[in-house]
Amino acid sequence: MQMIDIQPHRLGTPILPVPSTQTRTHLPPSTWHPDSWRSRPITQQPDWPDPVQVERVTEEIALQPPLVLPDEIGTLQRSLAAAAEGNAFLLQAGDCAERFSSCTEHGVRSKLRVILQLAILLTYGSGLPVVKVGRIGGQFAKPRSKPTEVIDGIELPAYRGDIVNSPEPTPEARRPDVERLMRAYHHSSATLNVLRALTTKGFADLEQVHEWNTEFVRRSPAGQHYEQVADNITWALRFMQACGMNGTQSLRQVHFYTSHEALLPHYEQALTRYDKNTGAWFDTSAHMVWIGDRTRQLDGAHVEFLSGIANPIGLKVGPTTTPCGLRDLVERLDPDHVPGRLVLISRMGADRVTDLLPPLLRAVRSTGRSVVWACDPMHGNTFVSKSGYKTRSLCDITREVVGFFEAHKQEGVHPGGLHLELTGDNVTECLGGAEEVLDTHLCTRYETACDPRLNASQSIELAFRVANMLREHRGS
């Protein structure tokens, strides 16, 4: 893959607008309550053996402290409002499915490192501040296309994420265990503790920009290209210090937010809190939660639950989404046109995005809402390779992002973000890249619990391309 010779953008300083205290907060419909989703049809749920035990565990979770606070959620909303207007760019990235075993200091640091690398490349190349949201600290549940799978001739319940069961192919491991809900809470809490320490105590300092490059990435073409950009950033920082502009807090720490798919309403309800200052309900399991392509039924339980909470809401928009259906969903989820409320995550596939996306862009624009349109180039480009591994090609991923930008340019809409499944580890799960991963390499380090992820080198290659697209879009 050809990488751009990235240059700093010169259209302005990448500083987010000062958050306004006047930003509106989404208030629930009069008929909504945190448990009103229970009266609606629901899909993608585990077959819990004992419903009484589910209620017992969720009541215990409801007594725990919140994982995030309403003020943090409000800050994210204001940043997303800037992205919807073209004054910032959303980077939402992280694991396909977090494992409890990866909730270590090393595991969290590795994921944060590559997200910070991508964010600095996007900012440096486009001149836009990047809103950094991780698929981390709660991305433990996964929807599945089938409730069961056959392994070695034995039919087993599907692995639905560590919050439900375990991926080992045995009946015992695949049995849903409601105690895992509490384990998910504690692992999320531990992850957030590490994230907060790393993002405020030096690791996120721009003077560490070279240190974010791990050894295996540094040896790759993408890593060497990144080092050139890091050199330029280091010299810019020294220039600022020489001019007496050292000690700026925004250069020493970052705002980093968490997100996950709100697949299990029992868990989300248990962490939903009323905020008397705003009169709103907040899901304190994460700063942002989203509705998946399989659970976006207008009359379904997931849409009902998320219609009432005040968090920024993501909505996956797939090939079966119709313009009329999307208009109905945005009206339901954002009846009061609250800035920064909605993130629409397009996942069409590289071959279909330029045909399917423009009518949807027009449909939402006709509602008068200012939403963040983000590109998920991962989920529409998954296939099974000749060697039998579920994989994705970096070429297809890049083509979908190109098509996403082309559709936005055609319709005069801001391309607002990028949604990636990636890891900071040197895995071999997606094909392609300058250090090309071939089909025969997939078995070497195929470590994902569910879907294939970009490794750090592939992620950096993609970031260079996206930075170039953003710069061209802003220039035009």
Buried (B, 14 or more C-beta within 10 A) or exposed (E): BEBBEBEBBEEEEBEBEEBEEEBBBBBBEEEBEBEBBBEBEBEBBBEBEEEEEBEEBBEBBEEBEBBBBBEBBBBBBBBBBBBBBBBBBBBBBBBBBBBBEBBEEEBBBBBBBBBBBBBBBBBBBBBBBBBBBBBBBBBBBBBBEEEEBEEEEEEBBBBBBBBBBBBEBEEEBBBBBBEBBBBBBEBBBBBBEBBEBBBBEEBBBBBBBEEBBBEBBBEBBBBBBBBEBBEBBBEEBEEBBEEEEEEEEEBBBBBBBBBBBBBBBBBBBBBBBEBEEBEBBBBBBBBBBBBBBBBBBEEBBBBBBBBBBBBBBBBBBBBEBEBEBBBBBBEBBBEEBBBBBBBBBBBBBBBBBBEBBBBBBBBBBEBEBBBBBBBBBBBBBBEEBEEEBBBBBBBBBBBBBBBBBBBBBEBEBBBBBBBBBBBBBBBBBBBBBBBEBEBEBBEEBBBBBBBBBBBBBBBBBBBBBBBBBBBEBBEE
